[in-house]
Amino acid sequence: MLKLAALSDYVCLGDSLQGINNWRKDVENQLDHAFENGTSIREIIAARSEQIDTALIFLWENAGLDASSLGLFAVGGYGRREMLPYSDVDILILSEDELDNATEEKIKIFVSSLWDVGNFKPGISVRTLKTCFEQAQEDLTVATSLIESRLLIGNQQLTPWPRRIVAQSWTDKTFFDAKMAEQHARYEQHNNTESNLEPDIKNAPGGLRDMNQIGWIAKRHFRVNRVYDLVHLGFISEFELGLLEQAETFYWEIRHHLHKLRKRDENRLLFDYQREIAAKMGYTHQQGQHPNHSIEQFMKRYYRMAQIVSTLNELLLNYFNESVITPRLPDYERRIVELSHNFKLVDDKLAVTHHKVFSESPSAILEVFYLMANRPEIQGIRSRTLRLLLLSAKKIDQTFRNDPTHQALFMAIIRTPHQLYETLVAMKRYGVLGHYIPAFGKIMGLMQYDLFHIYTVDAHTLLLIRNLNRFADPEFSQQYPVVCNVFQRLVRKDIIYLAALFHDIAKGRGGDHSELGAEDALEFCRQHGLTEREAKMVAWLTRNHLMMSLTAQKKDISDPDVVQTFAEQMGDMEHLDYLYCLTVADINATNPTLWNNWKASLLRQLYSQTREIIRAGIDRPVDHQMLIEDTKFEAMDKLSDEFSSTEIEQVWQELGDDYFLKESADEIVWHTSAILRHGDNPDPLVLIREHRKAVQLFIYTRDTQNLFATTVAILDRMNLDVQDARIITAATNFSLDTYVIHDRLGSLMSDRERRKQVINKLVEALRHADQYPGVMQRIIPRQLRHFAVENTVDIRLNHALNQNMVEISTLDQPGLLARVGGLFMMQGLDIHSARIATLGERAEDIFFVTKQDGSPMSEEETISFAEKLKLALEEASNRVTVQH
């Protein structure tokens, strides 16, 4: 038992309010010291609650209220004795009758003293029994707080009234339904997942509120004061209670640290605090580990705890509904449908036929999910059956996995055309998937400490499978027109589902997760009866699941040679079709903000071009001249209605073959017609259009050294991000620049005035391109300030283009591209094209550059510029750290 400073030693020294204030500060210091030296958080919280009780009782008596007929109650979290350093102190002053003037004055003295003391954040309600009853009827929050009531001092006869009022105001059913609706709304606010990157440990699914919910509903019915009392009533088992208490202790420790760091009541586990709290809780970085390993392990424990709490919340509340509420409904009549020797439907939920089903027939563990996947009328699992299933799942071992019956059942689940995602989510939630595939169990709750992967690895994997399922749903054919058509042609969809299941399964082990995952996939497929060819297809997809997205985002897919190389890696249409579907589903399951019209068009373009090469024959060499002639012919045909061939050829003769090789006929028509209409106008030509659901910007102006730097600086000021850039310099020293841009505000194409404003700003700036506008200083987003991204610069010579390829990886931040463009300008480099990729907090950009005379940098110039560029990136990253 903690021995803390006594209040009596402080209040006898003079000013009692200042004495209490000093005492509270000293007690908090003692509690901090005790916690740091190993005292459990439960003892700390209980001791703090007891000290607050002491202070309130003293102030109550000091105000002369001890002789009144009132009752002073602790309610809410304080009523449960759950007091963290900055928790609200919620109290209720209850009276049988209306208050007289003298009592009201004493209450004012008491309330005033609470605020004067400091170190308190009181939440005070003063009610008569009548008003308490009225408010409890109308306000669920009031009723809930009364369930947790605890009399501190005063009229003992009032002790049972708060709970009695709730019992009279709400029936079991109305209270249960209202609390479940409240929980559903709370889940919605947190995206219905335990796996948020910055979770609210109190209110998110699987948080403290889920544990409180169990207590509120059970206490309302069973009239108990402690959750432990529910064990003796058979509502909860000792084992389940132990799991809840373990999670509660963990959450309380986190909340304690959050309160101390923020010096206020804080429940959000933001990036700002994760590293420091992980260290305080013993998750320290070890030599040789990834810099974020300790944070990821800490958060992995949190996500696993949250999953356990969510499952127990579901189990116990369903048990209460099935055993207490539903049987008491006046028109209730149990509906039973026999399904098999092992299972039946009871009120549309799956139930075992007897309690030894899983022990006598272990295959029933998987049969549960086979039935769920194939019987849409099943609305869940009965709580008693779920309890048995949760215990039986822990017994899945290698003998169970090696059983051919079990392997066949698992593959039957994977091959089901219905509800695969929902079934696998249930298998994960109830512990079956992680035990049947131990490697999957290791990635459950595993997060990556970045802004790119916004889900835990297990959640991402199952969302990928959900996305694949959607490709078969006509509802999504408009959103994913090409990939839906391709997916529906796949003959063996179980192959792509297995690849999805294994594609990230080796994350967290060290080494190349794609290679390690491919090995796991190959072994699993062989064990589960797939042919050698099918098993190798799953392994190939697992090993190469990033290839298509990396090719589309980081390479110039307008270059026929790039597409030819990719086609050779595919080999045939079967591999291409599978990989295309997997890639689209994977990107959408990693971070929904990553998927946009531009990215969709890149993948469609790569898929279509590769398909043409495969159908024509992969071994057929690329005929560059034929491609150029075909493109020119198609563009000329579209332009000839408005312009003469002489006018068109006059524009084209200034452009090199590379232009016609990489630009589409449609873009050439757009450029050429705009240039011809512009005529001899000396002003820069700036056009904006929506093309393939992406926003394209075209600039035709006299070439200057500052052109790219000025353009991207203005775009940044106008809240526009560059996703792709291609710069063509004509023989007449004019530049044809095409940019694909992302509008941060989303209104460029719908707001004509804004579009006009962007064009005018660019025209004005490009008229005076020699006057570089510089980089606009912006506030760094909060989340970016907590990530350390290694700054890398890689400069290589592209022999085919005779250009330097400059690849940078750095912390993404406002104005980054404008700043980099300025560096190229100062170095005297011309940018010919750029590929811009933002992956969460990390920017990975590629630029193709030459010196102003068109030649690449020498080896010495390359080394010198790489050092300057890296130094500038490090200075920019350091500014982010300093702002933090």
C-alpha angles and dihedrals in degrees: 000000000000115000108214135176114285119240091220090066090061108037094053091063096076127275102053095199093052088044092056090047092053091044092052091051092049092047091051090051090050091049091049090050092048093049092048089052096054107276108145119255089237091061091046093051093045091048092049091051090049092051091050089050089054093050094048093048090050092050091045091054091041089057090053094247096124089084093052128095091241127113125221111211132187108219138181117011091346088054088056089049090243103140121161120185095275102023119138115261101224115192137171124209105204128194132183092217141017114297122253121224095258092053092047090055091052090049089052089053090050094047092045091051090054091058093041094054094063123203086079131099099190125194105196131190124180114195143158118225088257097052090041090056092047094050093044089055093051102035122053091194091058092048092049093051091051091058088064094048120141124182111233100177139337139050107019091198089068092059098098096039103087093057092038089056091053091049090053094044099047134033120218090259100045092047093046093047092047093049092047091050088049090050091049091053090048091052090051090057089058098044092258092276139109089209104078113142092231102031127193099230092200104044108021121097108285092022133120093283090063089058091046089051091059090050096046095052095042095044091049090058105030096038093225127148100212133042087228089067088064090069091067090048092055094242094116132017126235088246094052091046089051091054092050092048091049091053092043092053091050093049093047090054090052092047091049091056092043091053092049094048095047097032089223141068102296126167103165115101095212125181085253090072107025098089095047095044091047088056092047089053093052101265099130130169115256126204112271094023126116109270091246097042094107093051092047092051091048092050091044089060090048094051092047091050091049090052091052093049092048091051093048090047089054093044098048098041092048088049090053092048093047098043103033114019109033097046090055096055109116096233097036117138118172114238116209127183121180111227106171143331089285105034145044136176116247113186089339093307127111116253134174117247090228137002095254096058096109096043095047095039112026091181086071087077089070094032088067091064095039088058092045090051095049105033109064091185090070107102098188140299125302111249096241090051091046091054090054091045094052090053094044093050089066089062095061105120139160092283089056091047093049094054109111091215091056092045090052091049092050092051090047088057092049090050096050114121091211135071097340093152094049091046094051091047089055091046090053094044094052095046099251101110094048092050096042091050104029092189088060089051089059094057095048107118092005111143132183113227098234141086094248099069103048095175133057113261094255093047090048092050093054092044088055089056089047089054091050089052089052092058087069092052116092088215090073099042092097093051093046104022101162100035092048090056092048094046093051089056093057108111098199108039091169087071093061092042090055091047088052091050093052103033095096099017093112096054115127095030097093122244127061106331091199093057095042091046091051090056091051091047094050092051093046094049093049090051092049098055103262117145118253090254093051092046091051091050090055090047092048092052091048092049094046102034092121097045099090097045092047092049093049096045103036105032133061102253091183084073108091091210091058091052091045090055091048091049090053089053090053095048096188144016094261093062091043094050094049094046094047092054092045092049096051092046092046096052092048091050095049099058123340091214090063093067114081138146093269094053090046091051092049092054092044090050093049091046094049095046092047091049090054091051093048092048092048091047127275093231091059108105120237110263100208095181093052090051090051093049093047091051092048092048093051093046093046091051091056094044099045095081090066107024137038120249089242092058091047094047090049089062094040097050089067091059126078128235090259090068093056092042095055105029120076121237090249092056092046089053090050093049097042097047091047093050093048092049090048089058117168094343104139094209120098113266113231123179133174126197141160110243126173087351091300127106113244126195120199123195125185114182144127110293116252135171092248097046101108095037092050093046097051091043091056093044090053090052089051092053094252124135124206115232099171135007134188120183120193120185114204124215088253089064092254120133125222106199124183120189130183105212136191117217111221090197095044095221106096097103096039098042109068093186093055091048090051090048092052092049093048092048091051094046091050093047093046092050085065100030089148087069100070108207094213131220118310113231112237136182110261111237112252096241094054092059094072101056127088108205117185111241110229130177122188120180119185134167115248100211095193092056096029087227134121114249109214113195119186132182118190145134110299113238139157112286095013096133092046090051092049091046089055090053092053089049093052090048090054095242127148117219114219099178141349138199113204122197127174113193106185107290093351126085117204110185132172125200129186108210144169135182116268092267089059096253124120123249119272120245091260092048090048093053092046094048093045090056092048092047094048091048091052091049091050091050090051091049090048090054088059090053092048091052089053 
